[in-house]
């Protein structure tokens, strides 16, 4: 199966399902490369809903806090 064959199916997914798909793919890639990845449950796309209405600094601060930086 090719990416072009997958795209129509992916396009029909909800935003939450697309985030979940990305998490699954990234987890698989990390496992293949023996990279220790953080648990997928740490990311909640609902936290970022409406983020475009916040200042960039507020978003950066939120991400820094979430990443423990």
C-alpha positions as CSV (number, residue, x, y, z in Angstrom):
1,X,0.0,0.0,0.0
2,X,1.3,3.5,-0.8
3,X,0.9,6.8,0.9
4,X,-1.3,8.0,-1.9
5,X,-3.7,5.1,-1.3
6,X,-3.8,5.9,2.4
7,X,-4.4,9.6,2.1
8,X,-8.2,9.5,1.3
9,X,-8.8,7.3,4.4
10,X,-6.6,9.6,6.5
11,X,-8.4,12.7,5.2
12,X,-11.7,11.4,6.5
13,X,-10.5,11.0,10.1
14,X,-11.3,13.5,12.8
15,X,-8.6,15.7,14.2
16,X,-8.3,13.6,17.3
17,X,-8.0,10.4,15.2
18,X,-5.3,12.0,13.1
19,X,-3.4,12.9,16.3
20,X,-3.8,9.3,17.5
21,X,-2.6,8.0,14.1
22,X,0.5,10.2,14.3
23,X,1.2,9.0,17.8
24,X,1.0,5.4,16.7
25,X,3.3,5.9,13.8
26,X,5.8,7.9,15.9
27,X,5.8,5.2,18.6
28,X,6.4,2.5,15.9
29,X,9.3,4.5,14.4
30,X,10.8,5.0,17.9
31,X,10.6,1.3,18.6
32,X,12.2,0.4,15.3
33,X,15.1,2.9,16.1
34,X,15.2,1.8,19.8
35,X,14.4,5.3,20.9
36,X,12.7,5.7,24.3
37,X,9.6,7.7,23.6
38,X,7.4,9.3,26.2
39,X,4.0,7.6,26.7
40,X,1.5,8.7,24.1
41,X,-1.0,9.5,26.9
42,X,1.0,12.6,27.8
43,X,-0.2,14.4,24.7
44,X,-3.8,15.7,24.7
45,X,-4.7,17.6,21.5
46,X,-7.7,19.2,23.3
47,X,-5.2,21.3,25.3
48,X,-4.2,23.0,22.0
49,X,-7.7,23.7,20.7
50,X,-7.9,27.4,20.0
51,X,-4.1,27.9,20.4
52,X,-4.0,30.2,17.4
53,X,-5.9,32.7,19.5
54,X,-3.1,32.9,22.0
55,X,0.2,34.7,21.8
56,X,3.2,32.8,20.6
57,X,4.9,33.4,23.9
58,X,2.0,31.9,25.8
59,X,2.1,28.8,23.6
60,X,5.9,28.5,24.0
61,X,5.6,28.9,27.8
62,X,2.9,26.2,27.9
63,X,5.0,23.8,25.8
64,X,8.1,24.5,28.0
65,X,6.2,23.8,31.1
66,X,4.7,20.6,29.6
67,X,8.1,19.4,28.5
68,X,9.6,20.0,31.9
69,X,12.0,22.6,30.6
